[in-house]
Amino acid sequence: MKAISTELPDQIYLEVKSLVDKGWFKNEDDIILEALRRFLDTHKVELMEKFISEDVE
């Protein structure tokens, strides 16, 4: 597993912290991982097409 570090705007961090505090997620890492999974799943076709187009060029 790889670790990454990022900065979040204060408002987004407060929303993340609130979801963790309410028990929706175990910790901040879990909610960030879930958000990235959902983004990649939702945009998979779009991203593949973009990468193929770049390879063709």
CNS distance restraints for C-alpha pairs under 8 A (distance, minus, plus):
assign (resid   8 and name CA) (resid  12 and name CA) 6.35 0.50 0.50
assign (resid   8 and name CA) (resid  13 and name CA) 5.96 0.50 0.50
assign (resid   9 and name CA) (resid  13 and name CA) 6.32 0.50 0.50
assign (resid  10 and name CA) (resid  14 and name CA) 6.18 0.50 0.50
assign (resid  11 and name CA) (resid  15 and name CA) 6.36 0.50 0.50
assign (resid  12 and name CA) (resid  16 and name CA) 6.22 0.50 0.50
assign (resid  13 and name CA) (resid  17 and name CA) 6.03 0.50 0.50
assign (resid  14 and name CA) (resid  18 and name CA) 6.01 0.50 0.50
assign (resid  15 and name CA) (resid  19 and name CA) 6.36 0.50 0.50
assign (resid  16 and name CA) (resid  20 and name CA) 6.40 0.50 0.50
assign (resid  16 and name CA) (resid  28 and name CA) 6.59 0.50 0.50
assign (resid  16 and name CA) (resid  31 and name CA) 7.11 0.50 0.50
assign (resid  17 and name CA) (resid  21 and name CA) 6.00 0.50 0.50
assign (resid  17 and name CA) (resid  28 and name CA) 6.86 0.50 0.50
assign (resid  18 and name CA) (resid  22 and name CA) 6.08 0.50 0.50
assign (resid  19 and name CA) (resid  23 and name CA) 6.37 0.50 0.50
assign (resid  19 and name CA) (resid  24 and name CA) 5.37 0.50 0.50
assign (resid  19 and name CA) (resid  25 and name CA) 6.44 0.50 0.50
assign (resid  20 and name CA) (resid  24 and name CA) 5.66 0.50 0.50
assign (resid  20 and name CA) (resid  25 and name CA) 4.86 0.50 0.50
assign (resid  20 and name CA) (resid  26 and name CA) 6.08 0.50 0.50
assign (resid  20 and name CA) (resid  27 and name CA) 5.63 0.50 0.50
assign (resid  20 and name CA) (resid  28 and name CA) 6.61 0.50 0.50
assign (resid  20 and name CA) (resid  31 and name CA) 7.99 0.50 0.50
assign (resid  25 and name CA) (resid  30 and name CA) 6.25 0.50 0.50
assign (resid  25 and name CA) (resid  31 and name CA) 6.17 0.50 0.50
assign (resid  26 and name CA) (resid  30 and name CA) 6.50 0.50 0.50
assign (resid  27 and name CA) (resid  31 and name CA) 6.96 0.50 0.50
assign (resid  28 and name CA) (resid  32 and name CA) 6.37 0.50 0.50
assign (resid  29 and name CA) (resid  33 and name CA) 6.10 0.50 0.50
assign (resid  30 and name CA) (resid  34 and name CA) 6.15 0.50 0.50
assign (resid  31 and name CA) (resid  35 and name CA) 6.12 0.50 0.50
assign (resid  32 and name CA) (resid  36 and name CA) 6.25 0.50 0.50
assign (resid  33 and name CA) (resid  37 and name CA) 6.17 0.50 0.50
assign (resid  34 and name CA) (resid  38 and name CA) 6.16 0.50 0.50
assign (resid  35 and name CA) (resid  39 and name CA) 6.16 0.50 0.50
assign (resid  36 and name CA) (resid  40 and name CA) 6.13 0.50 0.50
assign (resid  37 and name CA) (resid  41 and name CA) 6.08 0.50 0.50
assign (resid  38 and name CA) (resid  42 and name CA) 6.00 0.50 0.50
assign (resid  39 and name CA) (resid  43 and name CA) 6.09 0.50 0.50
assign (resid  40 and name CA) (resid  44 and name CA) 5.52 0.50 0.50
assign (resid  43 and name CA) (resid  47 and name CA) 5.97 0.50 0.50
assign (resid  44 and name CA) (resid  48 and name CA) 6.11 0.50 0.50
assign (resid  45 and name CA) (resid  49 and name CA) 6.19 0.50 0.50
assign (resid  46 and name CA) (resid  50 and name CA) 6.28 0.50 0.50
assign (resid  47 and name CA) (resid  51 and name CA) 6.21 0.50 0.50
assign (resid  48 and name CA) (resid  52 and name CA) 6.12 0.50 0.50
assign (resid  49 and name CA) (resid  53 and name CA) 6.10 0.50 0.50
assign (resid  50 and name CA) (resid  54 and name CA) 6.23 0.50 0.50
assign (resid  51 and name CA) (resid  55 and name CA) 6.19 0.50 0.50
assign (resid  52 and name CA) (resid  56 and name CA) 6.25 0.50 0.50
assign (resid  53 and name CA) (resid  57 and name CA) 6.36 0.50 0.50
